[in-house]
Amino acid sequence: MNPDNFPSSQYTWAGNFSEPMDDLVKRYTASVGFDQRMWRQDIRGSLAHARMLARQGIIAAEDLADIQRGMAQIVGEIESGAFVWSLDFEDVHLNIEKRLTALVGDAGKRLHTGRSRNDQVATDLRLYLRDAIDDLQVLLGQFQTALLDLAEREADTPMPGFTHLQVAQPITFGHHVLAWYEMTRRDAERLAEVRKRTNRLPLGAAALAGTTYPIDREFVAAELGFDGVCENSLDAVSDRDFAVEFCAAAALLMMHISRMSEELVLWMNPRFGFVKIADRFCTGSSIMPQKKNPDVPELARGKTGRVYGHLAALLTLMKGQPLAYNKDNQEDKEPLFDAVDTVSDTLRVFTAMIPGVATRPQAMGEALRQGFATATDLADYLARKGLPFRDAHQAVGLAVRRAEDLGVELPRLSLSELQSFSPMIDEDVFSVLSVEGSLAARKHVGGTAPEQVRAAIARARARA
């Protein structure tokens, strides 16, 4: 390479360099291919910074007007697809700055006064994630509405509840769907908490030590809707806790959807046959014409691992970094962006799919009849009559064994046979042993009685 031919003005940092960047290094270190998605946030942050500089008398009012005019043109170019993104300028920040300078001259060069790319990118990333969380909360709310609609539709539909994947007690399908809803409530709370900790302004920290210019960070924070400023300049430019924390919240959200998916996949299996999913969310087989595969929930299970990987990647990225900024942090964006995209797409497709879930009450009822689901109700019945619960538990266990030997359900045992296990049993026992009686008896807050399912749905809708 001939140093005399090195166009140092092409690179903002090139004044102290004697040769241009190697093309391989240029490709390896460039981030503009993925960080250009933050262009709106970058321009928003730059305009707020420019207004502060003018307000503080650091740049002239004419410079501010030129910057605003140039940025408006850049917005139009990007939105129309006319903007040319260049690897020569590394990232979204320099691409926009170089174009601004080409449009408005020295005013564009003055924009970077009092800031560094270190605090600029940290600000852009927080703005991006804040916007993404707001969008995700809307999608999550739509998904919750779909779940509540399904729960309301199936508030009276009996099904077996399981522990250890064995029939345990009768519940309603609506009650089960409300368990999914409760998971999403916690997800929404976590996202709100992450947003709160994300919503602090790094700009003004400059490279790591702050700046000698008389800046007003609180003004910029207010302009950009931040709750306050990052208090330490070293931490401000190097902190990525908010990105890690978001990926942790995203991983939990996807884990919840994966658990829902696992149940839907199981329930679609003919050995269960509890639900059907609308054909538009299933696929067939290239060889077996009878197949309807639940590809959407299956793929959601797989994509959950993808988001887990992004969380692990960010934790690993950050664990060995000394303060303050390091180039390693360029690797924070792709995992974060993909986590946002994966959760967004998953919420959209599940919101569309849930209304297409149809129950098969006959199969659910058959499973209830096979599993002695009301055995606990019989034990509770005896305990209410004064028999210690452990003794009642043993008596009912003997009754279940007898019913198994005869190949019948508990309610099909005769009264005299039931009384052989406890003389406290009377004719009213058969209402206790019915599925309907079992459901209706659990009428406390959080219980599976249909009236409580509807009350829970009403409370959820009132919170929305």
N, C-alpha and C positions, 0 to 999 in steps of 0.2 A: 504494500500500500504506500502511496505517496502522500506524506503529511501535508505537502503544499497544496494538495487538491482536496483537503478535508474541509467540507463546508460546515464549520462549527456552528453557524447560525441555525442549522437544521435541528440541532438538539439543544434544549434549554440548559442542559448541564455541561455542554461540551467545551467551555472556555479553557478548561485545564487539561484537555485531552489532546493527544497528538495524532490520533488516527481514528477513523470512524468505527462504529460498532460492526463486528462481524455479522454477516447476514443470518448465520445460524443462531447466534446469540440474540439477534433482533427478534427472530421468530420465537425463540425459547422464552424470552422474558416479556414479550408483549402480552397485554391483557385486553386489548381493545376488542378482540373477537367475542369476549363474553361480558366485559364490564360496560359496554356501550348501552346495555339496557338501563343503566343508571343516568342516562343523559338528562332526563327531566329533573331529577334530583340535583344533578351537577349544575344545571343552569339556574335552578331555583336558589341553591346555596350561593352561587356566584353573584346573582343579582342582589341578594340580601347583604352579602359582603360589600358589594360596590356601593349600595345605599349607605351602609355604615361608614365606609371610607369617605364618601362625600359629606355626610353629616358631621364627621369629625374634622373636616378640612384637610384630609390626607390626600385626596384627589379633588380636582376641580369639578364643579357642577357640569361643565361641558363634557368632561370625561365620562361622568355618569350617564349623561344623555346618549353619548356615542355607544357606550357599553350596552345600554338598554335597547338601542336601535339595532345594534349588531346581533344581540342575542335573539331579538324577535325574528330577524331574518334567518338565523340558524335554526330556530324552532321550526319555521316553515320549511326549510330545506330538509330537515330530518323527517318531519311528518310526511313530506311528499316523496321521500326516497332519493332526493337529489344530493344529499350530503355524502361526501366521499370519506370513508373511514380509512385511515392509513396506518400501517404497521410502523412507519417511520416515527410516528408520534406516540407510540407505546400504548396509550390508554385513552379512555373516554375524556379525561380531563385535559390532556395536552391537545387532543384532536380538536376539541371545542375552542381552547385558547388560541391555537394556531389559526383556526378559521376566523375567530373574532378579530385577531390582529390583522389578518389579511383584509377584513372588511372595514375596520375603523382605525387602523394604525396604532399610534402610541398609546391611545386609551386602552386598547386591548392588552398591551404590555404592562400597564399600570394596575390592571385588575388583581394581579397576584401579590400586590403590596400587602405585607403584614400577614401572609399566610404561607403555608407549605402544602405540597401535595399530601403530606402525612396527615395534617388535620383536615384537609379538603376531602380525601377519600374516606376518612373516618366519619365525617359529617354526611357525605353522600350515602354511605352504607347504612347509617342510622336512619336517614330520611327514607331510603328505599325500604328498609325492613319495617319501619313504622307504617308506610303505605301498604306494604304487603300484609301486615297483620290486620289492618283495617279491612282490606279486601277479604281476607280469610274469615274474619268475624262475620261478615255478611254471608259468605258461603256456608259457614257453620250454622248460622241462624236458619238458613233455608233448609239445610239438612235436618236440623232439629224439628222444624215444622213438618217435614215429611215423616219423621219418626212419630211425632204426636198424632198426625192424621192416621197413620197405620195403627197405632195403639188404640185410638178411639174406635176405629172400625172393628177391631178385634178384642174389645174390652171384655166381651162375654165368652170368648172362645177358649174352652178348656184345653190344656195340654199338660204333659208331665213336666215338672221341674226336675232337674238332674243334679246330683252330686256324684263325683267320680264317674260321670257319664252313665250312671245307673238311675232308673226311675226312683224319685225321692218322694215328692208330694205334688198334688195338683196345683197348678197355677193357671193363669190365663195368658194367652199369647200377648194380649195387650200389656200385661204386667211385665212380661219378659222384654218387650220392646222398650218399655219405660226404663228398664235397667240400662239398655243401650243409650237412651237419652241422658240418663244421669252421668254416664261417662263423658258425653259431649259437654255437659254443663261444666265439669271440671276442666275440660280442655279449653273452654271459653274463658274461664277464670285464669288459667295459666297464661293464655295468650295476652290477656289484659295486663297481667303482672309483668310479663316480658316487655310489653309495649311501654309500660311506665319506666322501667329501667333503661330501655333503649332511648327514651325521649330526653336525652341530655346532650347539649351542644359541645362538640370537641373544638369547633373552629375558634381560632384565637390562640390555640396551643402552639401553632406554627410547627416547626420541625420536631421540637421536643421541649423547648425552654420558654416558650412564649415569644413575644415580639417587643421591640423597642418603640413601636408606634403607639399613639394614644387611642387604641381601639376601644370599642364599647361592645363587649361580648353579650351583655344582657339585651341590648338592642337587637342584635342579630338573632338571639334565642327567641325573642318575642316575635320578630318578623317571620321566623320559620316555624313557629308553633311549638318550640321546645319548652319543657317545664322548667328548665334551668340550664346551667353550664356545668361541664365537667370541671371539677375543682382543682385537679392537678394536671399540669401540662404533659408530664411524662406518661401518666396513666391515660390521658385523653387520646393520645395518638396510638398507643399500643394495646389498649383494651379491646378485646373481642368477646368478652363475656356475653354480651347481648346476643351475638350470633350463635355461640355455643348453647346458651339458654334457650334460644328459639328452637334450635335443632333438637334439644331435649324435649321441649313441649311438643314439637312436631312428631318426634318418635313415639311419645305417649299417645298422641292422637291416632297415629297410624297403628299402634298396637291395639287400640280399642277397635278400630275398623277391621283389623286382622282377626280379632276375636269374633266380631260379628260375622265376618266372612267365613270363618271356620264353621260356625253354626249353620249358616245358610248352605254351605257345601254339604255338610252332614245331612241336613234336613231335606235337601233335594235328592239324596241317595234313596233309591227305592226301598231299602231296608228300613228307612225312617218314613219317607214319603210325606213329611209334614207340610212342605211348602212347594210351590212352583214359582219360578221366576220368569217373567215375560220373555218370550222368545228373542226379542230385540236385544237382550242383554246376555244371550247365550250363543254358543257356536255348536256346530256339528262335528262329525268325524269324517275324515277323508275315506275311511274304509267301512265304518259301522253305521249304517243308515239310521239306526234307532236312537243314536246318542244325542243328548242335549247337555252340553257341558257348561257349568257355571263359571265361565272364563273371567267375568268381571270380579267376583269375590276371590277367585283363585289368584288373579294377577295382583289384586290389592294385598294379599298375603305376601306375595313376592316383593312388591314395592315397599312394604314395611321394612324389609331387610335393607333395602337401598337407603332409606332414611336413617336407619340405625347406623349404617356405614358412614353417612355424612357426619353424624354426631361424633363417632369415633375419630374420623379424620380431623375434625376441628379441634377436638381435645388433644390429639397427638400433635397437631400443628402448633398449638400454643404452649405445650408443656415444657419445652426446652428453650424458649426464647428469653434472652435477657432484655431488659428495658433499653431503648424504647422501641421505635419502629424497626422492623427487619423486613427484607424482601420476601421472607417466608409468607408474610401476611397477604401477599397477592393470592395465595392459595385459599384464602378464606371465602372467596366469592362463589366459585363454582359449586362447592357443596351447599352453601346457603341458598343460592339461586335454584338449584335442582330440588332441594328440600321444599322450598316454596312452591315450585311448579308441581311437584309430585302430590303434595297435600291438596293443592288447589284442584288439580285434575281429578283426584280421588273423591273429594267432596262433591264436585260437580256430577260425576257419574253415579255416585251413590244416591245423591238427591234425586236424580232422574230414575234410578232403578227401584228405590224403595216402594213407590206407588204401584209398581208392577209385581210386588210380592203378594201371592195369594195363598191362603192357608188351605189345608185339607183336613177339616175337623174330624172326618171319619178315621183317618189314620192316627191322629192324635188321641182320639177316644180309645181306639184299640190298644195303643201303647199304655194308656192309663189303666186299662182293664188287665193288662198283663203284668203290671209291676207292683201290685199291692200298694198303690199310692196313698191310700187312706189309712194305712196301718198306724201312723202317728196320731191320727184323729181318734182311733180307738184307744190308744194309750192315754191321750189327754182326757177322753171320756171317763176312763176308770180313775184317773187321778182326781178329776173333779168330784167323783163320788167318794173320795176319801182314801183310795188305795195309794200308797207311796209310789211315786213315778217309776222308780227302779223295779218295783214289783209289777207294776202295770206293763212296763217294757217287756219283762220276761213273759208275762201271760200272753201278750200280743204276739211275741216271737213264736210261742208254741202254737198259737192259732194260725199264724202264717204258715208254719211248717205243715200243719194239718191240711190247710187249703192247697198247698203245693202238692201234697200226697194225693189229694183228690182231684187235682187239676182244675180247681175252681177259684173264683175270686173270693175275697173275704165276705162281701155282702151275700154270697150264695151259700154260705154256711147257715145251717138252721139255727134258730134261737137257742134250742137246747144244746146244740153242739158248742156254740159260743159260750153258753153259761157253764160248760164243763171246764172252761179255762178261768172263769171268775163268776161267782154267783151275783156279783154286782151288776152284771149286764142285764138289761131289760129290753122291752120291745122298741124303745126309742133309739136303740143303737143303730138301726138301719138308716135313719135319717143322717146320722153322724157319718156312716160309712159311704154315703153317696158322694160323688164328685161335687155336685152342686152344693151339698151341705158343707163339705170341706172348704170350698171357695168362699161361701157366704160367711162362714165363721171367722174368717180372717179380715175383719172389717176395721182394723185400727189403721192409723196413718202409716203408709208404707206397705200395707198388706195387699194381698192379691184379690180381695173381694172386688167384683166388678164396680161396685159403687165407689170404692177407694181408688180404683184405677181411673175412673172418670174424674174424681176429685183431684187426683194428682195431675191429670191432663189440664184441668181448669187452672190449677195453680201455675203450671208451666206456661200456659198461654198468657196468663196475667203478667208473668215476669218478662215476657218477650217485648 
